[in-house]
Amino acid sequence: MKNTQASLPSTELVLTCARAAIDKKANHSLIYEVGKLGAFTDYFLITSGASDRQVRAIADAIHRLGREKGMGHPKMEGFDEGRWVLIDFGSVVIHVFHDDIREFYDLESLWTDAPRLGIPAEYYASQGATSAASSSSSSSRA
């Protein structure tokens, strides 16, 4: 595990952050195990929202969750603009994009060799069957 301020194991932390994002109706959340490729962190969570307001709501929920779980205050960049918010817990780095910005930068293409961590289907229960089905089919590993 990479150096971190979090008290949770990195796998539990990234899944907890994914759930917080999904609870705010985040779009197409993906978890990459980049630590296995020698990256500076264990996991990337990449997710997005349809508006600046939604991006900020997702980022705020994840940031608040960090404080509630006793992980201190993670570093956060880009919140005011609401286009691409980076949240750094040390062992987990979260990218919350506006949908258009996510498509433009296409970070996923940089990490095609990284194994993916599956997000449990029950995280999507509040979003309905369509989101759960699309996420389950895109998650390759648990």
C-alpha positions as CSV (number, residue, x, y, z in Angstrom):
1,M,0.0,0.0,0.0
2,K,1.3,3.5,-0.9
3,N,1.9,6.1,1.7
4,T,-1.5,7.4,2.8
5,Q,-3.2,9.5,5.4
6,A,-6.2,7.1,5.4
7,S,-6.9,4.6,8.2
8,L,-8.9,2.3,5.9
9,P,-7.2,-0.3,3.7
10,S,-7.0,1.2,0.2
11,T,-9.4,-1.4,-1.4
12,E,-12.1,-0.6,1.2
13,L,-11.4,3.2,0.8
14,V,-11.8,3.2,-3.0
15,L,-15.0,1.1,-2.8
16,T,-16.4,3.4,-0.1
17,C,-15.6,6.5,-2.3
18,A,-17.2,4.8,-5.3
19,R,-20.4,4.2,-3.3
20,A,-20.4,7.9,-2.2
21,A,-20.1,8.9,-5.9
22,I,-22.8,6.5,-7.0
23,D,-25.1,7.7,-4.3
24,K,-24.8,11.2,-5.9
25,K,-25.8,9.7,-9.3
26,A,-22.2,9.7,-10.7
27,N,-21.9,8.4,-14.3
28,H,-19.8,5.3,-15.3
29,S,-17.6,4.9,-12.2
30,L,-14.5,2.8,-12.9
31,I,-11.8,1.6,-10.5
32,Y,-8.3,0.9,-11.8
33,E,-5.6,-1.0,-9.8
34,V,-2.7,1.2,-10.9
35,G,-0.4,0.3,-8.0
36,K,0.3,-3.0,-9.7
37,L,1.8,-1.1,-12.6
38,G,4.2,0.9,-10.4
39,A,2.1,4.0,-10.1
40,F,2.3,6.4,-7.1
41,T,-1.0,5.3,-5.7
42,D,-2.9,2.0,-5.3
43,Y,-6.2,2.9,-7.0
44,F,-7.7,5.4,-9.4
45,L,-11.5,6.0,-9.2
46,I,-12.7,7.7,-12.4
47,T,-16.2,9.0,-12.4
48,S,-18.2,11.8,-13.8
49,G,-21.3,14.1,-13.5
50,A,-23.5,15.7,-16.1
51,S,-23.1,19.3,-14.7
52,D,-20.7,21.4,-12.8
53,R,-23.1,21.3,-9.8
54,Q,-23.2,17.5,-9.9
55,V,-19.4,17.2,-10.2
56,R,-19.1,19.4,-7.1
57,A,-21.8,17.4,-5.2
58,I,-20.0,14.1,-6.0
59,A,-16.6,15.6,-4.9
60,D,-18.1,17.1,-1.7
61,A,-19.7,13.8,-0.8
62,I,-16.4,12.0,-1.2
63,H,-14.5,14.7,0.7
64,R,-17.0,14.7,3.6
65,L,-16.8,10.9,3.7
66,G,-13.1,11.1,4.2
67,R,-13.5,13.4,7.2
68,E,-16.3,11.2,8.7
69,K,-14.2,8.0,8.3
70,G,-11.3,9.7,10.1
71,M,-9.1,10.1,7.1
72,G,-8.3,13.7,7.7
73,H,-8.7,16.2,4.9
74,P,-7.7,14.7,1.5
75,K,-6.0,17.1,-0.9
76,M,-8.6,18.4,-3.4
77,E,-8.1,20.5,-6.6
78,G,-10.6,21.9,-9.1
79,F,-13.6,22.0,-6.9
80,D,-14.6,25.6,-7.6
81,E,-14.7,25.1,-11.3
82,G,-16.5,21.8,-11.1
83,R,-15.1,20.5,-14.4
84,W,-12.4,18.1,-13.2
85,V,-12.0,17.6,-9.4
86,L,-9.0,15.6,-8.2
87,I,-9.2,14.2,-4.7
88,D,-6.0,12.6,-3.3
89,F,-6.2,10.3,-0.3
90,G,-2.6,9.0,-0.9
91,S,-3.4,5.4,-1.6
92,V,-6.5,6.3,-3.6
93,V,-6.8,9.1,-6.2
94,I,-10.2,10.1,-7.4
95,H,-11.0,12.0,-10.6
96,V,-14.5,13.5,-10.8
97,F,-15.0,14.8,-14.3
98,H,-17.8,16.7,-16.0
99,D,-18.9,14.3,-18.8
100,D,-17.5,16.5,-21.6
101,I,-14.1,16.9,-19.9
102,R,-13.9,13.2,-19.2
103,E,-14.5,12.4,-22.8
104,F,-11.9,14.9,-24.0
105,Y,-9.0,13.8,-21.7
106,D,-9.9,10.1,-21.8
107,L,-7.8,9.0,-18.8
108,E,-9.2,5.5,-19.2
109,S,-7.1,5.0,-22.3
110,L,-3.9,5.6,-20.3
111,W,-4.7,2.8,-18.0
112,T,-5.8,0.0,-20.3
113,D,-3.2,-2.3,-18.9
114,A,-4.3,-1.8,-15.3
115,P,-6.6,-4.4,-13.8
116,R,-10.0,-3.2,-12.9
117,L,-11.7,-3.6,-9.5
118,G,-15.4,-4.4,-9.9
119,I,-17.9,-2.2,-8.2
120,P,-20.6,-4.3,-6.4
121,A,-23.9,-4.2,-8.3
122,E,-25.8,-3.4,-5.1
123,Y,-24.1,0.0,-5.0
124,Y,-26.3,0.9,-8.0
125,A,-29.6,-0.3,-6.4
126,S,-30.8,3.3,-5.9
127,Q,-30.1,4.2,-9.5
128,G,-32.3,1.5,-11.1
129,A,-31.6,-1.6,-13.2
130,T,-30.2,0.3,-16.3
131,S,-27.2,1.7,-14.4
132,A,-26.5,-1.5,-12.5
133,A,-26.6,-3.6,-15.7
134,S,-24.3,-1.2,-17.6
135,S,-21.8,-1.0,-14.7
136,S,-21.8,-4.8,-14.0
137,S,-21.0,-5.5,-17.6
138,S,-18.2,-3.0,-17.7
139,S,-16.6,-4.3,-14.5
140,S,-14.3,-7.1,-15.3
141,R,-12.8,-8.1,-11.9
142,A,-13.9,-8.2,-8.3
